[in-house]
Amino acid sequence: MLKSLGFILLMLPWVAFSQEAKKENPVSFYGFVRSDFYLDTYKGLNAFQDVFYLYPLYAGMDANGKDINNQTTANMVSVVTRGGVNIVGPDVFGAKTTGCIEVDFAGKPEIFLVRLRKAYTLFTWSKTKLLVGQTWHPFFSNDAFPRIGALNTGSPFQPFNRSPQVRFDYKIGGLTLSLTGLYQQQYVSVGPIGSSNLYKRDAVTPETVFSFEYTKKALTLGAGVDIDKIKPRVTTTGTDKKVYISEDCLNSVSWMAYGKYSKGKLMMLLKGYLGQDMAQLTMVGGFGVSKYNTVTGKESYTNYNSYSTLFNMTYGTKWRPGVLLGYIENLGTTDPLDPLAVDATGKANAWGLGINIMDMYRFSPSISYSVPKFLLQAEYEMTKADYGVGKFNFENGLYADKHAATNHGVRVIMTYYF
């Protein structure tokens, strides 16, 4: 089926070319061919044969006291190559309609499989828009994202998430108000059975985002709130070996704000996030068990809280130097974790992304060369994660001491657009 989808996307431009009699071509094809070379000095949490590097992953020390993951790796891949189709359709309900399908070659389980990135229909009226389908999460912030070469696009210091959604925009002058309902697909929550969208499906209600964006000349300001609900378990098993239906859910709230200035050759971007259980956004976050019934196995849950901030600046057109700075801090759990809710090793029952990281930093300068349809980028990316070690505190889910894991990464990226 995926091979068929790729074939259809490749054939669509030829279908469009055959419609020369029409004044306006309803189908347009776009994309790029991209090759990434990367070198990292510390093995990390990553994806797509390590080209998507999130953060250094501490795995402990070996028998000689050496850091196990402090090892260099390098590779070159072209799986980021991308193709898409924009479609202009007839008016529906008085709205202009457009559609988009976009894929790349970073699908699982095989690295060469076609993967769906975007698939949506957009209805546009004079002051309102309605989008139905899969595209970027509202917390990605429209056009206010870092201009860097790395595929992580600043994550985990900012979200990286595309989800099926229904989004309604209402525009008044330079102000756009948005309401979005989302479910999970490729970017999912982490819980007792690992990474899965089952927790969201069992919670029934969609993730809801209220946001606004104001643009005036070179300045863009935005903010939003994300309200989410997941159901970690549908049943529990007690010490009596009986199975009990579980109705306990986890509710979480996250906030974001950003400002962007773009004029001439200069672009500056500042973003900030404060949130709970933001693992589905590819950010540090998760949850743990706050109350545990040893007889029935019934659990209540509490969020891990974290905040992050990111600054990105670039200057130039043909030659464009830039820099990205990021910081994350794990604020711990809202409520104490139940010391009775532990696994066989005595570790607290808690799940998420990077919840054992106390804080994290990133410094990434870059330089790019750009001419029409061609882009060459070189970046250095230093990411330091301070992992919690030593005594675990059930009061806040944090640790008494830290162990630093630092990656020095080099990226060279060539992109040809069409």
PyMOL commands that set and color helices and strands:
alter all, ss='L'
color gray80, all
select helices_A, chain A and resi 2-17+138-140+198-203+279-281
alter helices_A, ss='H'
color red, helices_A
select strands_A, chain A and resi 27-40+44-47+52-56+73-77+82-88+96-107+113-124+128-136+162-172+175-182+189-191+194-196+207-216+219-230+235-237+243-245+250-263+266-276+285-292+299-315+319-333+350-353+357-371+374-393+398-417
alter strands_A, ss='S'
color yellow, strands_A
deselect
rebuild
show_as cartoon
